Amino acid sequence: MPPPRSTDAAAASDAAVASAAARLIDLSHAIHAEPELAFEETRSVAKVLEPLTERGFEVETGVAGLPTAFRASYGSGALTVGICAEYDALPEIGHACGHNIIAASAVGAALGLAEAADELGITVVVLGTPAEESGGGKVLMLERGVFDDIAMAMMVHPGPYDIAGAHSLALADIGVVFRGQEAHASAAPEHGRNAGDAVTITQVALGLLRQHLQPGQQLHGIVSDGGVAPNIVPGRAELLYYLRAVDSASLDDLMRRASACFEAGALATGCTHEIRTLAPTYTELTPDPALLCAYREQIADLGRVPIAPELEAQRPLGSTDMGNVTNVIPGIHPVIGIDAGGAVTHQPGFAAASVNASADRAVTDGAVALARTAIAVARDEKHRDRLLQRLVQRQEDIR
């Protein structure tokens, strides 16, 4: 698919992003300065909506029953382009995943596409998606119909380097509670059943399991509750764990094997255990080939050099609820590189880098690349028809 030539649509979109560049960077910095956790992003939402409302986007807040989720729409074309904005932060280390950049680039892409909406016959929708780090806002919005009219979905995520066809892992977010019996640890230990010991045995079993995991399978977690005092046999203990795998089938296999380790800890100590799902399961990213091809060309046109396609699968970016979206709707979730001085996502150094000069460039480059990608696809009759036909089929399946 050729990149858009110097059409009125592309020129108008680029000009709109350039005109808004200073404001987009200010937006990125403002979100970064006041990090908010999952489902609590009220200030961030207000900041994101301000430039969209001023541009004439029709805004609906609290969608899907989530106070910090929104839809902002512009235009009336048959092809609905969804641009996902994330804005939640991490506990204690703030925007160490750069969601401030994601939100600002989404706004920029939407402002650019709004200038071309009539010419292209598109409707531009910014989807405010809370709780990507923990909570699965996109999964909830997808299940509750917010994406039902979206023909294509896009976003960019910052990272240490550019990856056009980013891969992610399927993820299960679980808690495991062990329950035993409290007792005096010195005077009457024989009356106790040690839930803390159940955790220890479980972690040893999980550690030994790691040697035999399939490629791409991962498990990692913390002890969130290990007891209350040294002289009380712990009657309750809890593990919080993430299980990840290359796809949903492999994740199911990992869950089965990890569950045996949880059971072993309980059985060996005379405790009971309960496995709880804490957030919706994330599926792996499945980028749409045509959108991905268009994005590769646009980002290269901006002077960026993504890693080679044959290396992409070797560098999974963790897990994202955008995977669930791309398994239902044609979409992309590329990584846009920033200079983080050697830091990687979820490190304090990456949080600091998310407002440096390279991060500011990522905001505008990401906005331009997303907008140009949508323009290229919307102008291509073959791919436009394909997206519309898939949308019709999906809506029929929903009914």
N, C-alpha and C positions, 0 to 999 in steps of 0.2 A: 504494500500500500504506500503510495508516494506521500511525502509530507505535503501539507497544504501550501500551495503557491501564494503569491502575494495577492490573495483575494481580499475583498472588502472585509469579510468575516474575520480572517486571521489578523489583518492589519488593525481592525477595530479592537479585537480582543487584546492583542499585544499592547496597544496604546492605553487601553483601560487599566491593564495591570501596571504599566509603567507610571501612569498618572497616580495610581493608588499606592505605589511602592512604599513611600514613607509611612503612610498610615498602616499598611500591612505589617511593616517591621515594628511600629509602635504597638500594634495589637499583639504580636508575638511576645514582645518584651513585657507587656502589661499582664498577660496570662502567666508568663514565667515568674513574675514578681509576686504573685499571689496564688501559689499552688493549692489545689483543692483535690480531695480524695474522691473515690468512686461514689457516684450518686449525690455528691455534695457540691457540684461545680456551678453554683448559682452565679457567682461573680463572673466566672469565665463565660458562661452562656450569654450574660448581658453584654459583655464586651464583644463577643462574636456577632451578636445580632444587630448591634448598632449600625455598622456600615451597610449591612444587608437591608435593614429597614429603610435607611436613608435612600438607598438605590431603588426602592419600590418593591422589594420582595415581600410577598404575603407570608406572614409568619404564624405558625401554629406551635405553641409551646405545650409541654406536658404530654406529648404524644406517647402512645403505648402505655399510659399510666405511669410514666417515669417523669418526675418533676424537672429533671435537667436534660431531657431529650426534646428535640424540636425538628420541625420541617420549615424551611424557608424556600418559597417557590417564585419563579419569575418566568413569564412567557406562557404560551398555550400550544406549542407544537406537539405533534404526535409522538416524537421521540423524547422520552424523559431521561435526562442525564442526571444521575445522582452523584454528588460529591460528598464524601464522608468527612466530618470534622470530629476529631478527638480532642479532649482537653483535660482529662483527669491526670493527676500526678501520683507519685509514689510516696508512701509513708517516709517521713524524715528526710529523704534526699530530693524531694520536689520533682521537677521536670527532667529527670535523668533519662527519660525516654523521648524527650523532645516533642511532646504533644502540643506545645505552644506553636511549634513550626507547622505541625499538621493542620491545626485550626486556622492559622493565618494563611497558609497556602490554599486551603479549601475556599476561604473567603475570596482570595485573589482570583482563583480560577473561576469562581461563580460570577464575580464582577466582570471578568473578561468575557465570559460566555453570554452574559446578559446583553452586551453590546451587539452580539451576533445572533441572538435567539430568533428574531423574526426571519432573518435571511436564511438561517439553517433549518427552520421549522422544528425547533426543539423547545422543551421546557426544562429549565435549570432548577434543580432542587438541591439545596444544601441540607444534609441530614446531620443534625447534631447528635452524636452517639456517645453517651456517657459510659464510664466504668469499663473501659477496655482492659485496664490492668487487672481488675478483679471485679467480676460481676456480669460480664458479657452483655453489655447494653445492646450491641447490634443483634445478638441472638434473640433477645427479648423483643426488639423492634421488628425483626424479621418474622418471628412467630405471631406477632400481634398485628400484622398487616401493613406496617408503615412502608415497607419496600414493595408493596404489591403492584404499583404502577411504574416502578423503576425499570428501564430497559437496559441500562448499563451503570455500573457503580465504580467509582475511582477514589483513590487517595494516594498521598505520598507520605512516607515515614522516614525520618532522618536516621542516619547511621554513620559509621566511620568511613564508608565508601559507597559508591553508587552500585546498586543491584537492580536491574530492570525487571527480571523475572524472579522476584524474591520467592523463596520457599519458606514455609513455616511448618511447625509440627502440630498434630492434633494434641489436645490437652484435656486432662481431667483434673479438676480442682476438688480435693476431698479432705475431709477431716475424719480421724479415727479416734473414738473415745473408748478407753479401757476403764472398766469399773471393777474394783476389788472390794476390800474391806479394811477400814482404818483400824489401827490398834497401836498401843504404846510400843515404840520400836525397841525399847529396852526391857520393860517390865512384862510385856505379853506379846512378843512378836509372833508366837505360834497362832495367835488368833487373827492375824492379818493376812490379807491377800494383796500383794504389792502390784498396783497398777503401773508404778514407775518401772518395775522390773519387766512388766509386759512390753513396755516401750523399748527397753534395752534389748530384749530378745528380738523384738521385731526389727529394730534397726540393724542388728547383727545379721539377721536373715536377709534383709533387703541388701545389705552390703555384699553378702555372698552371692545373691542373685545377680548382681551387676555383671559378674564375670560371664554370665550366660544369656545376657539380653541380646535380642536381635539388633542388627544395625539400625541406628536411629531411635531406638528406645532409650528413654531417660527417666530417672526418678530422683527427686530431691525434695527435702522438707525440713521442718523444724519441730522441736518439742515446744508446744505452746503452753502446756500445763504439765508439770512434773511432780507436783506435791506442794504442801504448804509449810512444812517444818521438818527438820531432820529427825525429831523424836516422834513423828507420826508416820506410820506406814501409809503411803499414798493410797487413798481409796479411789482416786480418779486421776487419770493422766490422758493427755491428748497429743496427737500428732497432726500437723497440717502438711499435706504433701501434694506436689504436682507430679502427675504421670504424663509423659509425652511420648509420642511415636510418630513415624512418618505418615501414617494414615489412620483412619478410624478402625480398620480391621486389626492393625498391629496394636493400637491402643487397647482394644478389647482383650487381646491376648495378654498384654502387660497387666491389665487390671486383674485378670484371673490369677496370674502368678503372684502379683503383689498381695492380693487378698489372702492367699495361702500363708504368706508371711505374717500378716496381721492376725490371722487365726492361730498361728503357731505361738505367737507371743501370749495370747490370751489363754490358750490351752495349757502351756507350760507353767503358768503362774496361778491357775485356778480363777482367772478373771473372765469377765464377759467383754465383748467388744461390739461396737456399732460403727459402720462406715457411712458417712454422710456426704452427699454431694453438695458442695458449697456454692457452686456457680455453674451455669450452663457449660456443657462440654464444647470445646472449640474444635472445629475440624480444620484440616490442612488447607492452605491456599491452593486454589486451582485457577491461575490466571487465564483469561481469554486470549487465545493466540493472536487474533486480529488487533485487539486493543494493545496487547503487549508489543506487537510489531510496530504499531504506530507510535507508542511511547518511546521505544528504543530510538527511532529516527528523530523524534522531537528533542529528546534529551541530548542526543549527539549533536544536533544542530545548535544547541546552546553551549557546546564546547565541553561537555562532560563525557567521560569515558567509563561506562559501567564495566564491571568485571565480565570476563568472557562467559557466554551462556553455558558452556560445559562445566564451569566452576560454580554455578549458582547453587546447585543442589548440595554442594559441599559446605555451604555457609547458611544454614537455616537461621532465621532471625528470632527464634523462639516460637511463640504462639500468639495468635491474634483471632479475635472474633470476626475479623474481616474474612477469614477462611470460610466461615459459615455462609457469608454473603456470596462469595465467589463460587460456592458449590450449588447455588440456586440461580444466581444472576451473573451474566457476563461481567467480569470486573478485573481490576488490577490493583496491586498494592506494592508498587516499587519502593525501593529505598533510595533516598537522595543523600549524597555524601556531604558531611561537614568535617572540618578540621578540628578534631577533638583532642589533639596532642597525645594520641595513643590511648585515650580513654575509650571505653565501650559503653553501650547502653546499660543503664542501671548502676552506673558508677557516679559518684559526686562530680568527677571531672567532666563527664558528659553533660551533666546538668549545667555546669558552668559554661561549657562550650555552646550550649543551645541558644545563647544570645550573643555569640561573637560575630565577627564580620562574615565568616563563611556560613553561619547559620542564617544570617539575614539574606545572603545571596540564595540560600536554599529555599527560603520563603518565596522569593520572586521567581526563581527558576522553576520551582515546583508548580507554582500557579500557572506560569506560561506553558509548561510542558503538558499539564493536565488539560488545560483549555485547548491547546493545539491538537492533542490526541482526540478529544471529543469532536473537534471541527473536522479532522481528517476522516473519522468514521462516519460522521453525519453526512458528509459530502459524498461518500462512497455508496452508490446505490445498492450494490451487492450486500455490503455489511449492514447498511441501514435496514434493508428489508429483512435480513437475517435476525437482527436484534428485535425488530417489531414482531416478527413471526414467533420468536421464542417467548416474547412477552404475552402474546395472545394465547399461546399454548399453556403457559404457566397460569394465566388467569382462568383459563378453562379448567385446568387441574384443580385450582383452588375452589372453584364453584362445585 
